[in-house]
Amino acid sequence: MIVAEIKPFKEMKEEVAHHKKICILGCEACVSICHAGGQKQVGETAAQLRLAAKIDGKTIEVKEDSVQRQCEWEFIEPLKEYIENYEIAISFGCGIGTQFLAERYPKVKVIPGLNTTFMGAPIEPGVFVERCVGCGNCVLASTGGICPVSRCAKNLLNGPCGGSQDGKCEIGNETPCVWQEIYDQLEKQDRISLIDPITQPKDWSTSTNNQPRKMVLDHLKTVKTGS
């Protein structure tokens, strides 16, 4: 899931300072799970903006709404009924959702209400840990299902490094050495031989490089037929 955190209120307040009609849009997908972009957070921010305006002696209109997913056209299409009546929209979606809103409604100034951080997993209530960097060339088949790219401080494909001590990473005793975890996992699966071959340098061309990545599923593309 995509993990994000709410931007400082001061930053959002400064962005909307010269606007009287404000729309705050939440997203009920990934960012709501990490308690950043759901309807509750939209309501709390709206209340803060109204209170701040009252203290400053200003009159503002703040609309609150939320969609199932901001990253899909079909879910943000209904917003056309009202969104262009507002001067500015604060997106409580991830960076993708914010960009989708800005692209679909170019007449509206769209700003982010969240800082998108990483793709992670909720390992316990209230704790989210990065598990994937979207490198586009997954190696999990040979590492026991444990990712060295996202979980090793040095992104090592052949490890551990010399800094690993007693199963801990050299960056701190609270950080486990992922290569120790990979070794232990493969040993449990009786596949420890997978750790022996030297893995060649990673092909980073499948990751972020000099252009946005794109995937095209031909079987889902709209087929145009002649009339």
DRENTORKE-15230 format. One record per residue: x, y, z of N, C-alpha, C in turn; residue in one letter. Coordinates in Angstrom, 1 decimal, padded with zeros to 4 digits, always signed. Layout:
REM residues N
[[X,Y,Z],[X,Y,Z],[X,Y,Z],A],
...
This chain:
REM residues 227
[[+000.8,-001.2,+000.0],[+000.0,+000.0,+000.0],[+000.9,+001.2,+000.0],M],
[[+000.3,+002.3,-000.5],[+001.0,+003.6,-000.5],[+000.9,+004.3,+000.8],I],
[[+002.0,+004.6,+001.4],[+001.9,+005.3,+002.8],[+002.2,+006.8,+002.6],V],
[[+001.5,+007.6,+003.4],[+001.6,+009.0,+003.3],[+001.4,+009.6,+004.7],A],
[[+001.7,+010.8,+004.9],[+001.5,+011.5,+006.1],[+000.9,+012.9,+005.8],E],
[[+000.2,+013.5,+006.7],[-000.5,+014.8,+006.5],[+000.6,+015.9,+006.6],I],
[[+000.5,+016.8,+005.7],[+001.4,+017.9,+005.7],[+001.2,+018.8,+006.9],K],
[[+002.2,+019.6,+007.3],[+002.0,+020.5,+008.5],[+000.8,+021.5,+008.2],P],
[[+000.0,+021.7,+009.2],[-001.2,+022.6,+008.9],[-000.7,+024.0,+008.5],F],
[[+000.4,+024.5,+009.0],[+000.9,+025.8,+008.7],[+001.1,+025.9,+007.2],K],
[[+001.7,+024.8,+006.6],[+001.9,+024.8,+005.2],[+000.7,+024.9,+004.4],E],
[[-000.4,+024.1,+004.8],[-001.6,+024.2,+004.0],[-002.3,+025.5,+004.2],M],
[[-002.3,+026.1,+005.4],[-002.9,+027.4,+005.7],[-002.3,+028.5,+004.8],K],
[[-001.0,+028.4,+004.7],[-000.3,+029.4,+003.8],[-000.7,+029.3,+002.4],E],
[[-000.9,+028.1,+001.9],[-001.3,+027.9,+000.5],[-002.7,+028.4,+000.2],E],
[[-003.6,+028.3,+001.2],[-005.0,+028.7,+000.9],[-005.3,+030.1,+001.4],V],
[[-004.2,+030.8,+001.9],[-004.4,+032.1,+002.6],[-005.2,+033.1,+001.8],A],
[[-005.0,+033.1,+000.5],[-005.7,+034.2,-000.3],[-006.9,+033.7,-001.1],H],
[[-007.5,+032.6,-000.6],[-008.7,+032.0,-001.2],[-009.8,+031.9,-000.2],H],
[[-011.0,+032.1,-000.7],[-012.2,+032.1,+000.1],[-013.1,+030.9,-000.1],K],
[[-012.9,+030.2,-001.2],[-013.7,+029.0,-001.5],[-012.7,+027.8,-001.6],K],
[[-012.7,+026.9,-000.6],[-011.8,+025.9,-000.5],[-012.5,+024.5,-000.5],I],
[[-012.0,+023.6,-001.3],[-012.5,+022.2,-001.3],[-011.4,+021.2,-000.8],C],
[[-011.8,+020.4,+000.1],[-010.8,+019.4,+000.6],[-011.4,+018.0,+000.2],I],
[[-010.5,+017.3,-000.5],[-011.0,+016.0,-001.0],[-010.1,+014.8,-000.5],L],
[[-010.8,+013.9,+000.2],[-010.1,+012.7,+000.7],[-010.1,+011.6,-000.2],G],
[[-009.3,+010.6,+000.1],[-009.3,+009.3,-000.6],[-009.4,+008.2,+000.3],C],
[[-010.3,+007.3,+000.0],[-010.6,+006.2,+001.0],[-009.9,+004.9,+000.7],E],
[[-008.8,+005.0,-000.1],[-008.0,+003.8,-000.4],[-006.7,+003.8,+000.5],A],
[[-005.6,+003.6,-000.1],[-004.3,+003.4,+000.7],[-004.1,+004.4,+001.9],C],
[[-004.2,+005.7,+001.5],[-003.9,+006.7,+002.5],[-004.8,+006.8,+003.7],V],
[[-006.0,+006.2,+003.5],[-007.0,+006.2,+004.6],[-006.6,+005.2,+005.6],S],
[[-005.9,+004.1,+005.2],[-005.5,+003.0,+006.1],[-004.4,+003.5,+007.0],I],
[[-003.5,+004.4,+006.5],[-002.5,+004.9,+007.4],[-002.9,+006.2,+008.1],C],
[[-004.2,+006.4,+008.1],[-004.8,+007.5,+008.9],[-004.3,+008.9,+008.4],H],
[[-004.2,+009.0,+007.1],[-003.7,+010.3,+006.5],[-004.7,+011.0,+005.6],A],
[[-005.4,+010.2,+004.8],[-006.3,+010.8,+003.8],[-007.7,+010.5,+003.8],G],
[[-008.3,+009.9,+004.9],[-009.7,+009.6,+004.9],[-010.6,+010.7,+005.3],G],
[[-011.9,+010.4,+005.4],[-012.9,+011.5,+005.6],[-012.6,+012.1,+007.0],Q],
[[-012.1,+011.3,+008.0],[-011.9,+011.9,+009.3],[-010.8,+013.0,+009.2],K],
[[-009.7,+012.7,+008.5],[-008.6,+013.7,+008.4],[-009.1,+014.9,+007.6],Q],
[[-009.9,+014.7,+006.6],[-010.5,+015.8,+005.8],[-011.3,+016.7,+006.8],V],
[[-012.1,+016.1,+007.6],[-013.0,+016.9,+008.5],[-012.1,+017.6,+009.5],G],
[[-011.1,+017.0,+010.0],[-010.2,+017.7,+011.0],[-009.5,+018.9,+010.4],E],
[[-009.0,+018.7,+009.2],[-008.3,+019.9,+008.5],[-009.3,+021.0,+008.2],T],
[[-010.5,+020.6,+007.8],[-011.5,+021.6,+007.5],[-011.9,+022.4,+008.7],A],
[[-012.0,+021.7,+009.8],[-012.3,+022.4,+011.1],[-011.2,+023.4,+011.5],A],
[[-010.0,+022.9,+011.3],[-008.8,+023.8,+011.6],[-008.8,+025.0,+010.7],Q],
[[-009.1,+024.9,+009.4],[-009.1,+026.0,+008.5],[-010.2,+027.0,+008.9],L],
[[-011.4,+026.5,+009.2],[-012.5,+027.4,+009.6],[-012.1,+028.1,+010.9],R],
[[-011.5,+027.5,+011.9],[-011.2,+028.1,+013.1],[-010.1,+029.1,+012.9],L],
[[-009.1,+028.8,+012.1],[-008.0,+029.7,+011.8],[-008.5,+031.0,+011.1],A],
[[-009.5,+030.8,+010.2],[-010.1,+031.9,+009.5],[-010.8,+032.8,+010.4],A],
[[-011.6,+032.2,+011.4],[-012.4,+033.0,+012.3],[-011.4,+033.8,+013.2],K],
[[-010.3,+033.2,+013.7],[-009.4,+033.9,+014.5],[-008.8,+035.1,+013.7],I],
[[-008.5,+034.9,+012.4],[-007.9,+035.9,+011.6],[-009.0,+037.0,+011.1],D],
[[-010.2,+036.7,+011.5],[-011.3,+037.7,+011.0],[-011.7,+037.5,+009.6],G],
[[-011.5,+036.3,+009.0],[-011.8,+036.1,+007.6],[-013.1,+035.2,+007.5],K],
[[-013.7,+035.3,+006.3],[-014.8,+034.5,+006.0],[-014.5,+033.5,+004.9],T],
[[-014.5,+032.3,+005.1],[-014.2,+031.3,+004.1],[-015.3,+030.2,+004.0],I],
[[-015.4,+029.6,+002.8],[-016.2,+028.4,+002.6],[-015.4,+027.2,+002.4],E],
[[-015.6,+026.2,+003.2],[-014.8,+025.0,+003.0],[-015.7,+023.8,+002.8],V],
[[-015.6,+023.2,+001.7],[-016.4,+022.0,+001.4],[-015.5,+020.7,+001.6],K],
[[-016.2,+019.7,+002.2],[-015.5,+018.4,+002.5],[-016.1,+017.3,+001.7],E],
[[-015.3,+016.5,+001.1],[-015.8,+015.4,+000.3],[-014.7,+014.3,+000.3],D],
[[-015.1,+013.1,-000.1],[-014.1,+012.1,-000.2],[-014.6,+011.1,-001.3],S],
[[-013.6,+010.5,-002.0],[-013.9,+009.5,-003.1],[-013.3,+008.2,-002.8],V],
[[-013.7,+007.2,-003.4],[-013.1,+005.8,-003.1],[-011.7,+005.7,-003.5],Q],
[[-011.3,+006.3,-004.7],[-009.9,+006.3,-005.1],[-009.7,+007.5,-006.0],R],
[[-008.8,+008.4,-005.6],[-008.5,+009.5,-006.4],[-007.6,+009.2,-007.7],Q],
[[-007.1,+008.0,-007.7],[-006.2,+007.6,-008.8],[-006.9,+007.0,-009.9],C],
[[-008.2,+007.0,-010.0],[-008.9,+006.5,-011.1],[-010.0,+007.5,-011.6],E],
[[-010.0,+007.7,-012.9],[-010.9,+008.7,-013.5],[-012.3,+008.5,-013.1],W],
[[-012.8,+007.3,-013.1],[-014.2,+007.1,-012.8],[-014.7,+007.6,-011.5],E],
[[-013.8,+007.6,-010.5],[-014.1,+008.0,-009.2],[-014.0,+009.5,-009.0],F],
[[-013.2,+010.2,-009.8],[-013.2,+011.6,-009.6],[-014.0,+012.4,-010.6],I],
[[-014.6,+011.6,-011.6],[-015.5,+012.3,-012.6],[-016.7,+012.9,-012.0],E],
[[-017.3,+012.3,-011.0],[-018.5,+013.0,-010.4],[-018.2,+014.4,-009.7],P],
[[-017.0,+014.6,-009.4],[-016.6,+015.9,-008.8],[-016.9,+017.1,-009.7],L],
[[-017.0,+016.8,-011.0],[-017.3,+017.9,-012.0],[-018.5,+018.7,-011.7],K],
[[-019.4,+018.1,-010.9],[-020.7,+018.8,-010.5],[-020.4,+020.1,-009.7],E],
[[-019.3,+020.1,-009.0],[-019.1,+021.3,-008.1],[-017.7,+021.8,-008.0],Y],
[[-016.7,+021.0,-008.3],[-015.3,+021.3,-008.0],[-014.8,+022.6,-008.6],I],
[[-015.3,+022.9,-009.8],[-014.8,+024.2,-010.5],[-015.5,+025.4,-009.9],E],
[[-016.4,+025.2,-008.9],[-017.0,+026.4,-008.2],[-016.0,+026.8,-007.1],N],
[[-014.9,+026.1,-006.9],[-014.0,+026.4,-005.8],[-012.7,+026.9,-006.4],Y],
[[-012.0,+027.8,-005.7],[-010.8,+028.4,-006.1],[-009.6,+027.4,-006.0],E],
[[-009.7,+026.6,-005.0],[-008.5,+025.8,-004.7],[-009.0,+024.5,-004.1],I],
[[-008.3,+023.4,-004.4],[-008.7,+022.1,-003.8],[-007.5,+021.5,-003.2],A],
[[-007.7,+021.0,-002.0],[-006.6,+020.3,-001.2],[-006.8,+018.8,-001.4],I],
[[-005.9,+018.1,-002.0],[-006.0,+016.7,-002.2],[-005.4,+015.9,-001.0],S],
[[-006.3,+015.1,-000.4],[-005.8,+014.2,+000.6],[-005.7,+012.8,+000.1],F],
[[-005.1,+012.7,-001.1],[-004.8,+011.5,-001.8],[-003.3,+011.4,-001.9],G],
[[-002.7,+010.4,-002.4],[-001.3,+010.3,-002.6],[-000.9,+011.2,-003.8],C],
[[+000.4,+011.2,-004.1],[+000.8,+012.1,-005.2],[+000.2,+011.8,-006.5],G],
[[-000.2,+010.5,-006.7],[-000.9,+010.2,-008.0],[-002.3,+010.8,-008.0],I],
[[-003.0,+010.7,-006.9],[-004.3,+011.3,-006.8],[-004.3,+012.8,-007.0],G],
[[-003.4,+013.4,-006.4],[-003.3,+014.9,-006.6],[-003.0,+015.3,-008.0],T],
[[-002.2,+014.5,-008.7],[-001.9,+014.8,-010.1],[-003.1,+014.5,-011.0],Q],
[[-003.9,+013.4,-010.7],[-005.1,+013.1,-011.4],[-006.1,+014.2,-011.3],F],
[[-006.3,+014.8,-010.1],[-007.2,+015.9,-009.9],[-006.8,+017.1,-010.7],L],
[[-005.5,+017.4,-010.7],[-005.0,+018.6,-011.4],[-005.1,+018.4,-012.9],A],
[[-005.0,+017.2,-013.4],[-005.1,+017.0,-014.8],[-006.5,+017.0,-015.3],E],
[[-007.4,+016.4,-014.5],[-008.8,+016.4,-014.9],[-009.5,+017.7,-014.7],R],
[[-009.1,+018.5,-013.7],[-009.7,+019.8,-013.5],[-008.7,+021.0,-013.5],Y],
[[-008.1,+021.3,-014.7],[-007.0,+022.2,-014.8],[-007.4,+023.7,-014.4],P],
[[-008.7,+024.0,-014.4],[-009.1,+025.3,-014.0],[-009.0,+025.6,-012.5],K],
[[-008.8,+024.5,-011.7],[-008.8,+024.5,-010.3],[-007.3,+024.4,-009.8],V],
[[-006.9,+025.2,-008.9],[-005.6,+025.1,-008.3],[-005.7,+023.9,-007.3],K],
[[-004.9,+022.8,-007.6],[-004.9,+021.7,-006.8],[-003.6,+021.6,-006.0],V],
[[-003.6,+021.4,-004.7],[-002.4,+021.3,-003.9],[-002.5,+020.0,-003.1],I],
[[-001.3,+019.5,-002.7],[-001.3,+018.3,-001.9],[-001.5,+018.6,-000.4],P],
[[-002.3,+017.7,+000.2],[-002.5,+017.8,+001.7],[-001.6,+016.8,+002.4],G],
[[-001.0,+015.9,+001.6],[-000.2,+014.8,+002.2],[+001.2,+014.8,+001.5],L],
[[+002.1,+014.2,+002.3],[+003.4,+013.9,+001.7],[+003.5,+012.4,+001.5],N],
[[+003.6,+012.0,+000.3],[+003.6,+010.6,-000.1],[+005.0,+010.1,+000.3],T],
[[+005.1,+009.0,+001.0],[+006.4,+008.5,+001.5],[+007.0,+007.3,+000.9],T],
[[+006.2,+006.2,+000.9],[+006.7,+004.9,+000.4],[+005.6,+003.9,+000.2],F],
[[+006.0,+002.7,-000.4],[+005.1,+001.6,-000.4],[+005.4,+000.7,+000.7],M],
[[+004.5,+000.5,+001.6],[+004.8,-000.3,+002.8],[+003.7,-001.2,+003.3],G],
[[+004.0,-001.8,+004.4],[+003.1,-002.8,+005.0],[+002.8,-002.4,+006.5],A],
[[+001.6,-002.6,+006.9],[+001.2,-002.3,+008.4],[+001.7,-003.6,+009.2],P],
[[+002.9,-003.5,+009.8],[+003.4,-004.7,+010.5],[+002.7,-004.8,+011.9],I],
[[+002.1,-003.7,+012.4],[+001.4,-003.8,+013.6],[+000.5,-002.5,+013.6],E],
[[-000.5,-002.4,+014.5],[-001.3,-001.2,+014.5],[-000.5,+000.1,+014.6],P],
[[-000.7,+001.0,+013.6],[+000.0,+002.3,+013.7],[+001.5,+002.3,+013.2],G],
[[+002.0,+001.1,+012.8],[+003.4,+001.0,+012.3],[+003.4,+000.6,+010.9],V],
[[+004.0,+001.4,+010.0],[+004.1,+001.1,+008.6],[+005.6,+001.0,+008.2],F],
[[+006.0,+000.0,+007.5],[+007.4,-000.2,+007.1],[+007.5,-000.4,+005.6],V],
[[+008.5,+000.3,+005.0],[+008.7,+000.1,+003.6],[+009.1,-001.3,+003.2],E],
[[+008.5,-001.8,+002.2],[+008.7,-003.2,+001.7],[+009.0,-003.3,+000.2],R],
[[+008.7,-002.2,-000.5],[+008.9,-002.3,-002.0],[+009.2,-000.9,-002.5],C],
[[+010.2,-000.8,-003.5],[+010.5,+000.4,-004.1],[+010.1,+000.5,-005.6],V],
[[+009.3,-000.5,-006.0],[+008.9,-000.6,-007.4],[+010.0,-000.5,-008.4],G],
[[+011.0,-001.4,-008.2],[+012.1,-001.3,-009.1],[+011.9,-001.9,-010.5],C],
[[+010.8,-002.7,-010.6],[+010.4,-003.2,-011.9],[+011.1,-004.5,-012.3],G],
[[+011.9,-005.0,-011.4],[+012.7,-006.2,-011.8],[+012.8,-007.1,-010.5],N],
[[+011.7,-007.7,-010.1],[+011.6,-008.3,-008.8],[+012.6,-009.5,-008.6],C],
[[+013.2,-009.6,-007.4],[+014.2,-010.7,-007.2],[+013.7,-011.6,-006.0],V],
[[+012.5,-011.4,-005.6],[+012.0,-012.2,-004.4],[+012.0,-013.7,-004.6],L],
[[+012.0,-014.2,-005.8],[+012.0,-015.6,-006.0],[+013.3,-016.3,-005.5],A],
[[+014.4,-015.5,-005.5],[+015.7,-016.1,-005.1],[+016.1,-015.6,-003.7],S],
[[+015.3,-014.8,-003.0],[+015.7,-014.3,-001.7],[+014.7,-014.7,-000.6],T],
[[+013.9,-015.7,-000.9],[+013.0,-016.2,+000.2],[+011.8,-015.3,+000.4],G],
[[+011.5,-014.5,-000.6],[+010.4,-013.6,-000.5],[+010.7,-012.3,+000.4],G],
[[+011.9,-012.1,+000.6],[+012.3,-010.9,+001.4],[+013.1,-010.0,+000.5],I],
[[+012.8,-008.7,+000.4],[+013.4,-007.8,-000.6],[+014.6,-007.1,-000.1],C],
[[+015.8,-007.4,-000.7],[+017.0,-006.7,-000.3],[+017.1,-005.3,-000.9],P],
[[+016.4,-005.0,-001.9],[+016.4,-003.7,-002.5],[+015.8,-002.6,-001.6],V],
[[+014.7,-002.9,-001.1],[+014.0,-002.0,-000.2],[+014.4,-002.1,+001.3],S],
[[+014.9,-003.2,+001.7],[+015.1,-003.4,+003.1],[+016.6,-003.4,+003.5],R],
[[+017.5,-003.3,+002.5],[+018.9,-003.2,+002.8],[+019.3,-001.8,+002.7],C],
[[+020.0,-001.2,+003.7],[+020.4,+000.2,+003.6],[+021.3,+000.5,+002.4],A],
[[+022.0,-000.5,+001.9],[+022.9,-000.3,+000.8],[+022.3,-001.0,-000.5],K],
[[+021.1,-001.5,-000.4],[+020.4,-002.1,-001.6],[+021.3,-003.2,-002.2],N],
[[+022.0,-004.0,-001.3],[+022.9,-005.0,-001.8],[+022.1,-006.2,-002.4],L],
[[+022.6,-006.7,-003.5],[+022.1,-007.9,-004.1],[+022.9,-009.2,-003.7],L],
[[+024.1,-008.9,-003.1],[+024.9,-010.0,-002.6],[+025.4,-009.5,-001.2],N],
[[+024.9,-010.2,-000.2],[+025.2,-009.8,+001.1],[+025.4,-010.9,+002.0],G],
[[+025.6,-010.7,+003.3],[+025.6,-009.3,+003.9],[+026.9,-008.6,+003.7],P],
[[+026.9,-007.3,+004.1],[+028.1,-006.5,+004.0],[+029.0,-006.7,+005.3],C],
[[+030.1,-006.1,+005.3],[+031.0,-006.2,+006.5],[+030.5,-005.5,+007.7],G],
[[+029.5,-004.7,+007.5],[+029.0,-004.0,+008.7],[+027.9,-004.7,+009.5],G],
[[+027.5,-005.8,+009.0],[+026.5,-006.6,+009.7],[+027.1,-007.4,+010.9],S],
[[+026.5,-007.2,+012.0],[+027.0,-007.8,+013.2],[+025.8,-008.4,+014.0],Q],
[[+025.9,-009.7,+014.4],[+024.9,-010.4,+015.2],[+023.5,-010.2,+014.7],D],
[[+023.4,-010.2,+013.3],[+022.0,-010.1,+012.7],[+021.5,-008.7,+012.6],G],
[[+022.3,-007.7,+013.0],[+021.8,-006.3,+012.9],[+022.6,-005.5,+011.9],K],
[[+021.9,-004.5,+011.3],[+022.6,-003.6,+010.4],[+023.4,-002.6,+011.1],C],
[[+024.5,-002.2,+010.4],[+025.4,-001.2,+011.0],[+024.8,+000.2,+011.2],E],
[[+023.6,+000.4,+010.6],[+023.0,+001.8,+010.8],[+022.4,+001.9,+012.1],I],
[[+022.1,+000.8,+012.8],[+021.5,+000.8,+014.2],[+021.1,-000.5,+014.6],G],
[[+021.2,-000.7,+015.9],[+020.8,-002.0,+016.5],[+019.3,-002.4,+016.4],N],
[[+018.5,-001.4,+016.1],[+017.1,-001.7,+015.9],[+016.7,-002.2,+014.5],E],
[[+017.7,-002.1,+013.6],[+017.5,-002.5,+012.2],[+018.1,-003.8,+012.0],T],
[[+017.3,-004.8,+011.6],[+017.8,-006.1,+011.4],[+018.5,-006.1,+010.0],P],
[[+019.5,-007.0,+009.9],[+020.2,-007.2,+008.6],[+019.3,-008.0,+007.8],C],
[[+018.9,-007.5,+006.7],[+017.9,-008.2,+005.8],[+018.6,-009.4,+005.2],V],
[[+019.9,-009.4,+005.0],[+020.6,-010.6,+004.4],[+020.7,-011.7,+005.4],W],
[[+020.7,-011.4,+006.7],[+020.6,-012.4,+007.7],[+019.3,-013.0,+007.7],Q],
[[+018.2,-012.2,+007.5],[+016.8,-012.7,+007.4],[+016.7,-013.6,+006.2],E],
[[+017.3,-013.1,+005.1],[+017.2,-013.9,+003.8],[+017.8,-015.3,+004.0],I],
[[+019.0,-015.3,+004.7],[+019.7,-016.5,+004.9],[+018.9,-017.5,+005.8],Y],
[[+018.4,-016.9,+006.9],[+017.5,-017.8,+007.8],[+016.3,-018.3,+007.1],D],
[[+015.7,-017.5,+006.2],[+014.5,-017.9,+005.5],[+014.8,-019.0,+004.6],Q],
[[+015.8,-018.9,+003.8],[+016.2,-019.9,+002.8],[+016.6,-021.2,+003.5],L],
[[+017.3,-021.1,+004.6],[+017.7,-022.2,+005.4],[+016.4,-023.0,+005.9],E],
[[+015.4,-022.3,+006.3],[+014.2,-023.0,+006.8],[+013.5,-023.7,+005.6],K],
[[+013.6,-023.1,+004.4],[+013.0,-023.7,+003.2],[+013.9,-024.7,+002.5],Q],
[[+015.0,-025.0,+003.1],[+016.0,-025.9,+002.5],[+016.4,-025.5,+001.1],D],
[[+016.6,-024.2,+000.9],[+017.0,-023.6,-000.4],[+018.2,-022.7,-000.2],R],
[[+019.0,-023.0,+000.8],[+020.1,-022.2,+001.1],[+021.1,-022.0,+000.0],I],
[[+021.1,-023.0,-001.0],[+022.0,-022.9,-002.1],[+021.8,-021.7,-003.0],S],
[[+020.6,-021.1,-002.9],[+020.2,-020.0,-003.7],[+021.1,-018.7,-003.4],L],
[[+021.7,-018.8,-002.2],[+022.5,-017.6,-001.8],[+023.9,-017.6,-002.3],I],
[[+024.3,-018.8,-002.8],[+025.7,-019.0,-003.3],[+026.1,-018.2,-004.6],D],
[[+025.2,-018.3,-005.6],[+025.6,-017.7,-006.9],[+025.7,-016.1,-006.7],P],
[[+026.7,-015.6,-007.4],[+026.9,-014.1,-007.4],[+025.8,-013.5,-008.3],I],
[[+025.0,-012.6,-007.7],[+024.0,-011.9,-008.5],[+024.6,-010.8,-009.3],T],
[[+024.4,-010.7,-010.6],[+024.9,-009.7,-011.4],[+024.3,-008.3,-011.1],Q],
[[+025.0,-007.2,-011.4],[+024.4,-005.9,-011.1],[+023.0,-005.8,-011.6],P],
[[+022.2,-005.1,-010.9],[+020.8,-005.0,-011.2],[+020.5,-004.1,-012.5],K],
[[+019.6,-004.5,-013.2],[+019.2,-003.7,-014.4],[+018.2,-002.6,-013.9],D],
[[+018.7,-001.4,-013.7],[+017.9,-000.4,-013.1],[+017.1,+000.4,-014.2],W],
[[+017.2,-000.1,-015.4],[+016.4,+000.6,-016.5],[+014.9,+000.3,-016.3],S],
[[+014.6,-000.7,-015.5],[+013.2,-000.9,-015.2],[+012.6,-000.1,-014.1],T],
[[+013.5,+000.6,-013.4],[+013.1,+001.5,-012.3],[+013.0,+002.9,-012.9],S],
[[+012.9,+003.9,-012.0],[+012.8,+005.3,-012.4],[+014.1,+005.7,-013.0],T],
[[+014.1,+006.1,-014.2],[+015.4,+006.6,-014.8],[+015.1,+008.0,-015.5],N],
[[+015.1,+008.0,-016.8],[+014.9,+009.3,-017.5],[+013.5,+009.6,-018.0],N],
[[+012.6,+008.8,-017.6],[+011.2,+009.1,-018.1],[+010.2,+008.3,-017.2],Q],
[[+008.9,+008.8,-017.2],[+007.9,+008.0,-016.4],[+007.7,+006.6,-017.0],P],
[[+007.5,+005.7,-016.1],[+007.3,+004.3,-016.6],[+005.8,+004.2,-017.0],R],
[[+005.5,+003.2,-017.9],[+004.2,+003.0,-018.4],[+004.0,+001.5,-018.7],K],
[[+002.8,+001.0,-018.3],[+002.4,-000.3,-018.6],[+001.2,-000.3,-019.5],M],
[[+001.2,-001.1,-020.6],[+000.0,-001.1,-021.5],[-000.5,-002.5,-021.5],V],
[[-001.7,-002.8,-021.1],[-002.4,-004.1,-021.2],[-003.2,-004.1,-022.5],L],
[[-002.7,-004.7,-023.5],[-003.4,-004.7,-024.8],[-004.8,-005.2,-024.7],D],
[[-005.0,-006.3,-024.0],[-006.3,-006.9,-023.9],[-007.4,-006.0,-023.3],H],
[[-006.9,-005.0,-022.6],[-007.9,-004.1,-021.9],[-008.1,-002.8,-022.7],L],
[[-007.3,-002.5,-023.7],[-007.4,-001.3,-024.5],[-008.7,-001.3,-025.3],K],
[[-009.2,-000.1,-025.4],[-010.4,+000.0,-026.2],[-010.2,-000.2,-027.7],T],
[[-010.9,-001.1,-028.3],[-010.7,-001.4,-029.7],[-011.7,-000.6,-030.5],V],
[[-011.1,+000.2,-031.4],[-011.9,+001.1,-032.2],[-012.2,+000.4,-033.6],K],
[[-013.5,+000.4,-033.9],[-013.9,-000.2,-035.2],[-014.4,+000.8,-036.1],T],
[[-014.3,+000.5,-037.4],[-014.8,+001.5,-038.4],[-016.3,+001.5,-038.4],G],
[[-016.9,+002.6,-038.8],[-018.4,+002.7,-038.9],[-018.9,+002.1,-040.2],S],
